[in-house]
Amino acid sequence: NLGCVVVAVVFITVIAFELFLEGIERILNPSPGRYPDIAIFVLMLTIIPPLLLTFLYRGEKSVTEKSAFAELLNDISSSIGAIVGIYLTSAGISIADGVASIFIAILISLNGYRLFKTNASYLIGRSPDESFYTKVKEIVESFPEVEDVHDIIAIYMGENKIHLDMHITVDGNMSVRDADRLTARIAKKIVEELPEVAYILIHVCAEKG
Protein backbone atom coordinates (compact mmCIF):
# COMPACT_ATOMS: atom_id res chain seq x y z
CA ASN A 1 0.00 0.00 0.00
CA LEU A 2 0.91 3.68 -0.13
CA GLY A 3 2.06 3.67 3.50
CA CYS A 4 4.68 1.00 2.79
CA VAL A 5 6.09 2.98 -0.14
CA VAL A 6 6.19 6.19 1.92
CA VAL A 7 8.00 4.41 4.77
CA ALA A 8 10.47 2.87 2.30
CA VAL A 9 11.17 6.23 0.66
CA VAL A 10 11.61 7.95 4.04
CA PHE A 11 13.97 5.18 5.17
CA ILE A 12 16.03 5.48 1.97
CA THR A 13 16.08 9.28 2.29
CA VAL A 14 17.34 9.13 5.88
CA ILE A 15 20.10 6.68 4.93
CA ALA A 16 21.13 8.84 1.99
CA PHE A 17 21.16 11.98 4.16
CA GLU A 18 23.27 10.32 6.86
CA LEU A 19 25.69 9.01 4.24
CA PHE A 20 25.90 12.48 2.68
CA LEU A 21 26.78 14.01 6.07
CA GLU A 22 29.35 11.28 6.63
CA GLY A 23 30.89 12.10 3.23
CA ILE A 24 31.17 15.78 4.18
CA GLU A 25 32.80 14.80 7.48
CA ARG A 26 35.33 12.58 5.69
CA ILE A 27 36.21 15.39 3.30
CA LEU A 28 36.70 17.89 6.12
CA ASN A 29 38.49 15.41 8.37
CA PRO A 30 40.08 12.75 6.13
CA SER A 31 41.69 9.69 7.65
CA PRO A 32 43.73 6.94 5.99
CA GLY A 33 41.79 3.73 5.40
CA ARG A 34 42.84 0.45 6.95
CA TYR A 35 43.44 -2.70 4.92
CA PRO A 36 42.41 -1.21 1.55
CA ASP A 37 43.35 -4.36 -0.38
CA ILE A 38 40.99 -6.50 1.68
CA ALA A 39 38.21 -3.91 1.43
CA ILE A 40 38.51 -3.70 -2.35
CA PHE A 41 38.59 -7.49 -2.67
CA VAL A 42 35.40 -7.88 -0.58
CA LEU A 43 33.61 -5.16 -2.55
CA MET A 44 34.55 -6.80 -5.84
CA LEU A 45 33.02 -10.04 -4.59
CA THR A 46 29.80 -8.24 -3.67
CA ILE A 47 29.43 -6.91 -7.23
CA ILE A 48 29.30 -10.39 -8.78
CA PRO A 49 25.76 -11.41 -7.61
CA PRO A 50 24.05 -8.18 -8.78
CA LEU A 51 25.85 -8.41 -12.12
CA LEU A 52 24.55 -11.93 -12.62
CA LEU A 53 21.02 -10.95 -11.57
CA THR A 54 20.89 -8.07 -14.07
CA PHE A 55 20.75 -10.67 -16.84
CA LEU A 56 17.52 -12.00 -15.32
CA TYR A 57 15.80 -8.61 -15.62
CA ARG A 58 16.52 -7.88 -19.26
CA GLY A 59 13.70 -7.20 -21.73
CA GLU A 60 10.12 -6.31 -20.79
CA LYS A 61 9.69 -5.80 -17.06
CA SER A 62 6.83 -5.22 -14.65
CA VAL A 63 6.90 -2.42 -12.10
CA THR A 64 8.29 -4.78 -9.47
CA GLU A 65 11.01 -6.05 -11.80
CA LYS A 66 11.91 -2.51 -12.86
CA SER A 67 12.30 -1.53 -9.20
CA ALA A 68 14.47 -4.59 -8.55
CA PHE A 69 16.55 -3.86 -11.66
CA ALA A 70 17.07 -0.25 -10.55
CA GLU A 71 18.13 -1.47 -7.12
CA LEU A 72 20.65 -3.86 -8.69
CA LEU A 73 22.15 -1.05 -10.77
CA ASN A 74 22.26 1.10 -7.64
CA ASP A 75 24.12 -1.63 -5.73
CA ILE A 76 26.62 -2.08 -8.55
CA SER A 77 27.22 1.66 -8.92
CA SER A 78 27.57 2.09 -5.16
CA SER A 79 30.11 -0.72 -4.92
CA ILE A 80 32.11 0.68 -7.84
CA GLY A 81 32.05 4.12 -6.24
CA ALA A 82 33.27 2.66 -2.94
CA ILE A 83 36.08 0.75 -4.68
CA VAL A 84 37.25 3.90 -6.48
CA GLY A 85 37.09 5.90 -3.25
CA ILE A 86 39.12 3.34 -1.30
CA TYR A 87 41.69 2.99 -4.07
CA LEU A 88 42.21 6.75 -4.44
CA THR A 89 42.38 7.20 -0.67
CA SER A 90 45.07 4.51 -0.40
CA ALA A 91 46.90 6.26 -3.27
CA GLY A 92 47.12 9.45 -1.23
CA ILE A 93 43.99 11.36 -2.29
CA SER A 94 42.51 11.62 1.19
CA ILE A 95 39.20 13.26 0.25
CA ALA A 96 38.32 10.53 -2.26
CA ASP A 97 36.53 8.41 0.34
CA GLY A 98 34.30 11.32 1.31
CA VAL A 99 33.54 12.17 -2.32
CA ALA A 100 32.65 8.52 -2.97
CA SER A 101 30.28 8.55 0.03
CA ILE A 102 28.51 11.63 -1.33
CA PHE A 103 28.28 9.99 -4.77
CA ILE A 104 26.70 6.88 -3.26
CA ALA A 105 24.28 9.03 -1.22
CA ILE A 106 23.11 10.76 -4.40
CA LEU A 107 22.58 7.39 -6.10
CA ILE A 108 20.51 6.15 -3.17
CA SER A 109 18.43 9.35 -3.22
CA LEU A 110 17.74 8.98 -6.94
CA ASN A 111 16.75 5.37 -6.39
CA GLY A 112 14.29 6.40 -3.67
CA TYR A 113 12.77 9.04 -5.94
CA ARG A 114 12.47 6.52 -8.76
CA LEU A 115 10.80 4.02 -6.43
CA PHE A 116 8.18 6.53 -5.32
CA LYS A 117 7.56 7.90 -8.82
CA THR A 118 7.14 4.41 -10.29
CA ASN A 119 4.71 3.06 -7.69
CA ALA A 120 2.86 6.01 -6.17
CA SER A 121 0.53 6.57 -9.14
CA TYR A 122 -0.85 3.04 -8.77
CA LEU A 123 -1.05 3.10 -5.00
CA ILE A 124 -2.97 6.38 -4.77
CA GLY A 125 -5.59 5.10 -7.19
CA ARG A 126 -4.68 6.19 -10.71
CA SER A 127 -7.59 5.94 -13.10
CA PRO A 128 -7.47 4.64 -16.72
CA ASP A 129 -7.90 7.08 -19.58
CA GLU A 130 -11.25 8.05 -21.10
CA SER A 131 -11.07 5.42 -23.84
CA PHE A 132 -11.28 2.69 -21.19
CA TYR A 133 -14.53 4.11 -19.80
CA THR A 134 -15.94 4.46 -23.31
CA LYS A 135 -15.14 0.80 -24.03
CA VAL A 136 -16.74 -0.37 -20.79
CA LYS A 137 -19.88 1.61 -21.53
CA GLU A 138 -20.09 0.13 -25.03
CA ILE A 139 -19.74 -3.41 -23.69
CA VAL A 140 -22.39 -2.99 -21.01
CA GLU A 141 -24.86 -1.22 -23.29
CA SER A 142 -24.57 -4.07 -25.81
CA PHE A 143 -26.79 -6.13 -23.48
CA PRO A 144 -30.44 -5.41 -24.31
CA GLU A 145 -31.49 -5.97 -20.69
CA VAL A 146 -29.45 -2.95 -19.57
CA GLU A 147 -31.42 0.29 -19.63
CA ASP A 148 -28.53 2.45 -18.48
CA VAL A 149 -25.00 2.27 -17.05
CA HIS A 150 -23.66 4.96 -14.75
CA ASP A 151 -21.24 5.74 -11.91
CA ILE A 152 -18.43 3.81 -13.58
CA ILE A 153 -15.28 3.95 -11.44
CA ALA A 154 -12.03 2.27 -12.44
CA ILE A 155 -8.85 2.33 -10.36
CA TYR A 156 -5.47 0.73 -10.97
CA MET A 157 -4.60 -1.77 -8.24
CA GLY A 158 -1.22 -2.50 -9.84
CA GLU A 159 0.59 -2.03 -13.13
CA ASN A 160 -1.88 -4.12 -15.16
CA LYS A 161 -4.74 -4.71 -12.72
CA ILE A 162 -7.88 -2.59 -12.64
CA HIS A 163 -10.69 -2.60 -10.10
CA LEU A 164 -13.96 -1.75 -11.89
CA ASP A 165 -17.13 -0.62 -10.18
CA MET A 166 -20.39 0.41 -11.87
CA HIS A 167 -24.16 0.69 -11.58
CA ILE A 168 -26.57 -0.64 -14.20
CA THR A 169 -30.28 0.02 -14.52
CA VAL A 170 -32.59 -2.86 -15.49
CA ASP A 171 -36.32 -3.54 -15.69
CA GLY A 172 -37.81 -3.28 -12.22
CA ASN A 173 -39.62 -6.59 -12.72
CA MET A 174 -36.40 -8.54 -13.35
CA SER A 175 -35.91 -11.31 -10.81
CA VAL A 176 -32.87 -11.48 -8.57
CA ARG A 177 -31.79 -14.70 -10.28
CA ASP A 178 -31.93 -13.10 -13.74
CA ALA A 179 -30.10 -10.00 -12.51
CA ASP A 180 -27.37 -12.18 -11.06
CA ARG A 181 -27.00 -14.07 -14.34
CA LEU A 182 -26.90 -10.79 -16.26
CA THR A 183 -24.10 -9.34 -14.15
CA ALA A 184 -22.12 -12.57 -14.56
CA ARG A 185 -22.45 -12.34 -18.35
CA ILE A 186 -21.48 -8.68 -18.35
CA ALA A 187 -18.43 -9.34 -16.16
CA LYS A 188 -17.33 -12.23 -18.37
CA LYS A 189 -17.53 -10.14 -21.55
CA ILE A 190 -15.66 -7.23 -19.96
CA VAL A 191 -12.80 -9.50 -18.87
CA GLU A 192 -12.65 -11.07 -22.32
CA GLU A 193 -12.34 -7.71 -24.06
CA LEU A 194 -10.44 -5.88 -21.32
CA PRO A 195 -8.15 -8.47 -19.70
CA GLU A 196 -6.52 -5.85 -17.48
CA VAL A 197 -9.73 -5.77 -15.43
CA ALA A 198 -9.04 -8.03 -12.44
CA TYR A 199 -11.97 -7.15 -10.17
CA ILE A 200 -15.53 -6.20 -11.13
CA LEU A 201 -18.38 -5.07 -8.92
CA ILE A 202 -21.73 -4.43 -10.63
CA HIS A 203 -24.58 -2.84 -8.72
CA VAL A 204 -28.05 -3.50 -10.15
CA CYS A 205 -30.62 -0.70 -9.95
CA ALA A 206 -34.32 -1.18 -10.74
CA GLU A 207 -35.79 1.11 -13.38
CA LYS A 208 -38.24 3.57 -11.88
CA GLY A 209 -41.63 3.40 -13.49
Residue pairs with C-beta under 8 A, 6 or more apart in sequence:
1 123
2 120
2 123
2 124
5 115
5 116
5 119
5 120
5 123
6 116
8 112
8 115
9 112
9 113
9 115
9 116
12 108
12 109
12 111
12 112
12 115
13 109
13 112
15 108
16 105
16 106
16 108
16 109
16 112
17 105
19 101
19 102
19 104
19 105
19 108
20 101
20 102
20 105
20 106
22 98
22 101
23 98
23 99
23 100
23 101
23 102
23 103
23 104
23 105
24 98
24 102
25 98
26 95
26 97
26 98
26 101
27 95
27 98
27 99
27 102
28 98
30 89
30 94
30 95
30 97
30 98
31 94
32 89
32 90
32 94
33 39
33 86
33 89
33 90
33 97
36 86
36 87
36 89
36 90
39 86
40 83
40 86
40 87
43 79
43 82
43 83
43 86
44 79
44 83
46 75
46 79
47 75
47 76
47 79
47 80
50 72
50 73
50 75
50 76
50 79
51 76
53 72
54 69
54 72
54 73
54 76
57 65
57 66
57 68
57 69
57 72
61 69
62 159
62 160
63 118
63 119
63 122
63 158
63 159
66 118
67 114
67 115
67 118
67 119
70 111
70 114
70 115
71 111
74 107
74 108
74 110
74 111
77 104
77 107
78 104
78 107
78 108
81 100
81 103
81 104
81 107
82 100
82 104
84 96
84 100
85 96
85 97
85 98
85 99
85 100
85 101
85 103
86 97
86 100
87 96
88 96
88 97
88 100
89 96
89 97
121 156
122 156
122 157
122 158
122 159
125 155
125 156
126 155
126 156
127 153
127 154
127 155
127 156
128 154
128 156
128 162
132 154
132 162
132 194
133 152
133 154
135 193
135 194
136 149
136 152
136 154
136 164
136 166
136 190
136 194
137 149
137 152
139 186
139 189
139 190
139 193
139 194
140 146
140 149
140 166
140 168
140 186
140 190
141 149
142 189
143 182
143 185
143 186
145 170
145 171
145 174
145 178
145 182
146 168
146 169
146 170
146 182
146 186
147 168
147 169
147 170
147 171
147 207
148 168
148 169
149 166
149 167
149 168
149 169
150 166
150 167
150 168
150 169
151 165
151 166
151 167
151 203
152 164
152 165
152 166
153 164
153 165
153 166
154 162
154 163
154 164
154 165
154 197
155 162
155 163
156 162
156 163
157 163
157 198
157 199
158 198
160 196
161 196
161 198
161 199
162 194
162 196
162 197
162 198
162 199
163 198
163 199
163 201
164 190
164 197
164 199
164 200
164 201
165 200
165 201
165 203
166 201
166 202
166 203
167 202
167 203
167 204
167 205
168 183
168 186
168 202
168 203
168 204
168 205
169 205
169 206
169 207
170 179
170 182
170 204
170 205
170 206
170 207
171 206
171 207
172 206
172 207
172 208
172 209
174 182
174 206
179 204
182 204
183 202
183 204
186 202
187 200
187 202
190 197
190 200
191 197
191 200
